[in-house]
Amino acid sequence: MIVDNDLERTKPLKQSLLDTGYEVIAHLSDTVNLDDACCELQPDIVIIDTDSPSRDTLENVCVMTMHKPRPIVMFTHDGDKEQIKLATQAGVSAYVVGSIPNERLRPVIDAAVARFEEVKHLREALSEANTKLNERKIIERAKGLLMKQRQIDENEAYSMLRSMAMQKNMRIGTLSEQIVEAAQLLL
């Protein structure tokens, strides 16, 4: 999908993409409906061609990235470091200043896709680590409640949690969450 309000500028880019073996499924004149268009059309990659990315453009990219992230290549004539930083923070995978010859188009797109995949995996790993950390905190709270209620040490409390979780065929984190919730209701 190409996003560009200058049809004359878009023609050579579209032809370059077609010559390189890509299919252009849509052309938007601005990013106002970028999120809706991406949800509807499901492009593999979004290419934005702009003189300089506006605040609205970056906000629309950010919204699209939150809902259904995908690789984004931005061609621009603005090499300002702050603009580059803002664009990459919004979700742009490759920020290219100036025009690009046909023979370099595929490597730029391949690099954008690779960077997108790397960032995606890092976000997934961070999310998983945060989930595990939150689960550890709940388990610690449940152990503390059992230690206080039953007058037992930490190892016994953990053994009790593990044993109860196995008996009920549930994850120890889920059981711990139920114990903490029950204790909050009683207190």
N, C-alpha and C positions, 0 to 999 in steps of 0.2 A: 504494500500500500504506500502510495506517495502522497505527501502533504506539502502543497506549495501553492501560493496564490498567484504566481507568475507562470502562466501557461507556456509562454515562449521559453522560459528557463527550464520548464519541466520536460519539454519535448526531447531534448538531447539526453537527459537523464533517463527518461522512459525508454528511449531507443537503446541506450547503453545497457540497461537492465535486460531488455529483450535479447540483445546481441550476446549477452553473457549467459543467457539460458534461464533467466528468471521470468516469471509471469507476474504482470502488474494487474492486481485484481480490482484496484480502486484508485481514484485520485480525488483527494479532498482539497478544497481551496484554503481551509484554515483548520486549526485544531479544536474549534469550539465543540464539535461532536465527536472528537477522537475516541473517547471511551465507548460511546454507543456504536460507532462504526467498527471498532475492533471487536466488540462483543458479537456484533451481527456477522461480520465478514471473516473473522478469525485469521487475519494475515499472519504469516510466519515471521515477517519483519516489517517494521515501519520505517520509512525513509522520509525525513523532514528536510526540506530545502528552504532556507530562509536567509535573508540578509543578516539578521541578528535575532536571536531568540528573545521574544518579549516575555514579560512576566506572566501574561496570560497563557502563552504557549507552554512555558515551563510548568505552570499549574495544571494545565490540561494533560501534559505528559505524566505528571505526578499522579493525577487521578487515575489515568489509564493503568499506570504501573501498579497502583494499589489493588485494582480489581483483577486485572488479567495481564500480568507482566509479559513482555515479549521484547526481543532485541529491537533497539531503536538506533538508527544511524542519522546523525544530523549534519547536513552540509550547510555551511554558513560562511560569511565573509568577516565575521567578528572573531578575532583571535584573542580577545581580552581574557586574561586568566580568570577573572571573577566570573565571567559568563561561562567559561568552560567548567569551572567548579560547580556553578549552579545547575548547569545542564546535566552533569554526571550525577549530582545529588538527586535530581528529578527522575533519573532513570535512563538517561541516554547512554548507550553502550559504546558508541564511537562518535566523536566530535571532530569533523573534518573541516578545516579552514580552506576555502578556495574550491575550485573545480577539480575533478579527478579524471584522469584519462581512463578509457575503457579497460585497459589491461590491469589497472590497479583496483577496479571496482570490486571484483570478486574477493581479493584478499582483504579489503576493508570490511566487506560484509561478513566474511568468515571470521575475522578478528572480533567484530562486534558480537557475533553469535557465541564465540568462545568466551568472551568476557561476560556476556549475559549468563551463560551456563555456570561459569565460575562463581559469580555473585549469587546466583540462585542457590547453588549448593552451600555456599557460606551462610546464607540466610536460613536455609533449612537446618544446618548444623547448629546455628545459634538458637533457633527456635527449640530444637530438640534438647540442647543443653539447658535452656531456661526451663523447659518442662521438667527435666530431671531434677534441677535445682529446687523448683517449687515442690516437687514430690518429696524430695529429701526433707524439706522444711516441714511438710505436713507429717511425715513419718516421725521426725524428731518431736513435734508437738504431741503426737499420739503417744509416743514412748514416755514423754514427760508426764502426761496425764495418767498413764498406767503406773508409772513409778510412784507417783504421789498417792494414787488411789489404793494400790496394792502393797505399798511399802516394799518395793523390789528394786533391784539395781537395773542399770541400763541394758545389760546383756539379757537378763531375764525378761525385761519388757519387750525387747526386740524378738526374742524367741517366742514369746506369747503372741505377738503380732503376726509373726511368720506362721505359726501353728494355726491361728484362727483364720488367716487368709487361705491357707491350704485346705482347711476343713470346709470353708465356704466357697472354694474354688474361685477366688478373686485375687486381683493384684493387691499387694501389700499397701500400695499408695492409695488405692480406692478404699480399702478397709480403714486405713488411717484417717482418710478424709471423713468417713462416716463417724468414726469415733470422736473426732474433733467437733463435727457438727452436732452430734448428740450432746457432747459436754457443753457446748455453747447454749443449747436449748435448756439444759438443766441449771445453768448458772445464772 
